[in-house]
Amino acid sequence: MTRHHKGCPLCGSPQIKKKYSDDRFPIWQCSCGAVFLCPFPSQDELDVIYGKTYYENGGAEEGKEDQWRQMKHLTFKARMKEIHPFVRKGKVLDVGCATGSFLEVADAEGWEVYGLERSPYASRVARRKFGDRIYEGILEDAHYADETFDFITLSDLLEHIRDLQSFMREVFRILKSSGFLMIETPNVASLSCRLMGGRWVHYKAEHLYYFSPDTLRELLVRHDFTPLRIGVSSKYVNPAYIIDRFRRYHHPVFSPLMTGISRYLPQGIKQITFPMLCGKMTALAKKNS
């Protein structure tokens, strides 16, 4: 682990206190409402986490790729439908593009797609589809030109960023004047978080920050974005995926419950895909001219 923060990494206030005493993940909260790990894992620890196993645990496991891709595509098609009233097609960058599922959807809809991914395994998979339009590394090292992109997406990414302020400044720099930014991230104000407490499924060693709609709005405004909408978001899942999540990420109540349900659920039912609220939110914001 790296050293403890001297104050809140979002607002700088020294008024931070431990939110949960569970030592699995040292979760703290600031008086401004920001929730974060303290201390952060070291970069070496994070590099170990983001290997091939990380994406297999996410659902992209050998033999299950088609089911995983179908759920991802349905989810991202729904996201694109939400932004159609605001955003015209152009050049889009998906930061943290993983294996490229969002880019596949955007490409099919006529966008000029680019991706950035720090995981060598995931970036190699994405590069098989999109070639040198995929950059392997972090955003600050990509050195995109000023005002390159019409639209930037951060799906399940912002909670992983170590230096939020530097990252957001770079997003602002490479986004065109009046361009759009879409963020999807876990929501600490969600019902699932309130019900599960310190055992919330989104509390993980690699998730450094946990936003509420208020703290996410504050971050956007501070970096000269106008939030257009921030609301709960669903993603497409099937029962097999839900059961697998609770098998890989143990919860003292829901994991045994899902194991019991799995024994009696017909295989055909396990593969039915449907949208489900998963404790996340989506924000759409516009760069101020």
C-alpha positions in Angstrom: 0.0 0.0 0.0 1.1 3.6 -0.6 1.1 6.2 2.1 -2.1 7.6 3.6 -3.6 10.7 2.1 -2.9 13.9 4.0 -6.5 15.0 3.2 -9.4 14.3 0.9 -8.1 13.5 -2.6 -11.2 15.1 -4.1 -11.4 18.5 -2.2 -8.2 18.6 -0.1 -10.0 18.8 3.3 -8.2 17.2 6.3 -11.5 16.3 7.8 -11.6 12.6 6.8 -12.6 9.6 8.9 -12.7 5.9 8.5 -16.1 4.8 7.1 -15.7 1.0 7.6 -13.5 -0.8 10.1 -13.2 -3.9 7.9 -9.5 -4.2 7.1 -10.1 -5.9 3.7 -10.5 -2.4 2.1 -9.6 0.6 4.2 -12.6 2.9 3.1 -12.7 6.5 4.3 -15.0 9.4 3.9 -14.6 13.2 3.8 -16.9 15.8 5.2 -17.5 16.8 1.5 -19.1 13.4 0.9 -16.2 11.8 -1.0 -15.6 8.1 -0.3 -12.2 6.6 -1.1 -9.6 4.0 -0.2 -6.9 5.2 2.2 -4.2 4.2 1.6 -4.3 3.4 -2.2 -2.8 0.2 -3.4 0.7 0.6 -4.9 1.0 0.7 -8.7 2.7 -2.8 -8.5 -0.3 -4.2 -6.7 -2.6 -2.7 -9.3 -0.6 -4.1 -12.2 -1.0 -7.6 -10.7 -4.7 -7.1 -10.5 -5.2 -5.9 -14.1 -4.0 -9.1 -15.8 -5.9 -11.6 -17.9 -7.6 -13.1 -14.9 -9.2 -9.6 -14.2 -11.1 -9.7 -17.5 -12.0 -13.4 -17.1 -13.4 -12.5 -13.6 -15.3 -9.7 -15.4 -17.1 -12.2 -17.6 -14.8 -12.5 -20.6 -13.9 -16.1 -19.7 -12.9 -18.6 -22.4 -16.1 -20.4 -23.5 -18.4 -17.6 -22.3 -17.2 -14.8 -24.6 -20.4 -14.7 -26.7 -22.7 -14.4 -23.7 -20.5 -11.7 -22.2 -20.3 -9.8 -25.5 -24.1 -10.0 -25.9 -24.7 -8.5 -22.5 -22.0 -5.8 -23.1 -23.4 -4.9 -26.5 -27.0 -4.6 -25.2 -25.8 -2.4 -22.4 -23.8 -0.1 -24.6 -26.5 0.2 -27.2 -28.8 1.4 -24.4 -26.2 4.0 -23.4 -25.8 5.2 -27.0 -29.6 5.6 -27.3 -29.5 7.8 -24.2 -27.0 10.2 -25.7 -28.5 10.4 -29.2 -30.6 13.5 -28.4 -27.4 15.4 -27.3 -24.4 14.1 -29.3 -23.8 14.1 -33.0 -21.6 11.3 -34.4 -17.9 12.0 -34.8 -14.7 10.9 -33.2 -15.1 9.0 -30.0 -12.4 7.9 -27.4 -13.3 5.1 -25.0 -10.8 5.5 -22.1 -10.5 2.1 -20.4 -11.9 0.3 -23.4 -11.0 -3.1 -22.1 -11.4 -5.6 -25.0 -13.3 -3.1 -27.1 -17.0 -4.0 -26.7 -18.2 -0.3 -26.6 -16.1 0.4 -29.6 -17.7 -2.4 -31.5 -21.1 -0.9 -30.9 -20.0 2.7 -31.7 -18.2 1.5 -34.8 -21.4 -0.2 -36.1 -23.3 3.0 -35.5 -20.9 5.0 -37.7 -18.6 6.6 -35.2 -14.8 7.0 -35.8 -13.6 5.0 -32.8 -10.4 5.1 -30.7 -9.6 3.3 -27.5 -7.1 3.5 -24.6 -6.4 0.6 -22.3 -3.6 0.1 -19.7 -4.0 -3.7 -19.5 -1.6 -5.4 -22.0 -3.9 -8.4 -22.2 -7.1 -6.4 -22.9 -5.4 -3.9 -25.3 -4.0 -6.8 -27.4 -7.6 -8.2 -27.7 -8.9 -4.8 -28.7 -6.1 -4.2 -31.1 -7.0 -7.3 -33.1 -10.3 -5.5 -34.0 -9.1 -1.9 -34.2 -5.4 -1.9 -34.9 -3.3 1.1 -33.9 -6.4 3.1 -32.9 -6.0 1.4 -29.6 -3.3 3.0 -27.3 -1.9 0.8 -24.5 -1.1 2.9 -21.4 -2.5 5.7 -19.4 -4.3 8.8 -20.8 -1.6 11.3 -19.9 1.0 9.4 -21.8 -1.0 9.1 -25.1 -0.3 12.8 -26.0 -3.4 13.2 -28.1 -3.6 16.7 -29.7 -5.7 19.4 -28.2 -9.4 19.2 -29.0 -9.2 15.8 -30.8 -12.4 14.1 -29.8 -16.1 14.9 -30.1 -17.1 12.5 -27.4 -15.1 10.7 -24.6 -16.5 7.8 -22.6 -15.3 6.5 -19.2 -17.2 3.3 -18.4 -16.3 1.7 -15.1 -13.1 3.7 -15.3 -13.1 6.8 -13.1 -13.1 4.8 -9.8 -9.7 3.3 -10.9 -7.9 6.6 -11.5 -5.1 7.5 -9.0 -4.8 11.2 -9.8 -8.3 12.5 -10.6 -7.3 16.1 -11.0 -4.6 15.5 -13.6 -6.8 13.0 -15.4 -9.8 15.3 -15.7 -7.6 18.2 -16.9 -6.3 15.9 -19.7 -9.9 14.8 -20.6 -10.8 18.5 -20.9 -7.8 19.3 -23.0 -8.3 16.6 -25.7 -12.1 17.1 -25.9 -13.4 19.5 -28.6 -15.0 22.7 -27.6 -18.6 21.9 -26.6 -17.7 18.2 -26.8 -19.4 15.6 -24.5 -18.2 13.3 -21.8 -20.1 10.2 -20.5 -19.2 8.6 -17.2 -20.5 5.3 -15.7 -19.3 4.5 -12.2 -20.6 2.9 -9.0 -22.9 5.0 -6.9 -22.4 5.1 -3.1 -25.9 6.6 -2.8 -27.5 3.6 -4.4 -30.0 1.3 -2.7 -27.6 -1.7 -3.1 -24.8 0.2 -1.3 -27.1 1.2 1.6 -28.4 -2.4 2.0 -25.0 -4.1 1.7 -22.9 -1.6 3.7 -19.2 -2.5 3.9 -19.9 -5.7 1.9 -21.1 -3.8 -1.1 -20.0 -5.6 -4.3 -18.3 -2.5 -5.7 -16.0 -2.1 -2.8 -12.8 -3.6 -4.3 -9.0 -3.1 -3.9 -8.7 -1.6 -7.4 -11.6 0.9 -6.9 -9.9 3.9 -5.4 -12.9 6.3 -5.4 -16.6 5.9 -4.8 -18.9 8.7 -6.1 -22.4 9.8 -5.3 -24.4 12.0 -7.8 -23.4 15.1 -5.7 -19.6 14.4 -5.6 -19.6 13.4 -9.3 -21.3 16.6 -10.2 -18.8 18.6 -8.0 -15.9 16.9 -9.9 -17.4 17.8 -13.3 -18.2 21.4 -12.4 -14.7 21.9 -10.9 -13.2 20.8 -14.2 -15.3 23.1 -16.3 -18.0 20.7 -17.5 -21.7 21.3 -17.4 -23.6 18.1 -16.2 -26.6 17.5 -18.4 -27.9 14.5 -16.6 -26.8 12.2 -13.8 -29.0 9.2 -13.1 -29.1 5.5 -12.2 -28.0 3.1 -14.8 -28.8 -0.5 -15.5 -26.8 -3.1 -17.4 -27.9 -6.2 -19.2 -27.2 -9.4 -17.2 -28.5 -13.0 -17.0 -29.0 -15.2 -13.9 -25.8 -17.2 -14.7 -23.8 -13.9 -14.6 -25.3 -12.8 -11.3 -24.6 -16.2 -9.7 -21.1 -16.1 -11.0 -20.5 -12.6 -9.6 -21.5 -13.7 -6.1 -19.3 -16.9 -6.5 -16.2 -14.8 -7.3 -16.9 -11.9 -4.9 -18.1 -13.5 -1.7 -21.0 -11.9 0.3 -22.0 -13.6 3.6 -25.7 -13.5 2.7 -26.1 -13.2 -1.1 -23.4 -15.7 -2.1 -25.0 -18.7 -0.3 -28.4 -17.6 -1.5 -27.3 -17.5 -5.1 -25.6 -20.9 -4.7 -28.8 -22.4 -3.5 -30.9 -20.8 -6.3 -28.4 -22.0 -8.9 -29.0 -25.7 -8.0 -32.7 -25.5 -8.9 -32.7 -22.9 -11.7 -33.1 -24.5 -15.2 -30.2 -23.9 -17.6 -32.5 -22.1 -20.1 -33.6 -19.6 -17.4 -30.0 -18.9 -16.5 -29.3 -17.6 -20.0 -32.3 -15.1 -20.2 -30.8 -11.6 -20.5 -32.6 -8.6 -19.0 -31.7 -5.1 -17.7 -31.0 -4.8 -14.0 -30.0 -1.9 -11.7 -26.5 -2.8 -10.3 -25.7 0.1 -8.0 -24.2 2.4 -10.7 -25.0 5.7 -12.3 -24.3 7.4 -15.6 -23.5 11.0 -16.2 -23.5 13.0 -19.4 -21.7 16.3 -19.4 -20.7 19.0 -21.9 -17.4 20.8 -22.0 -17.8 24.5 -21.4 -16.6 26.5 -24.4 
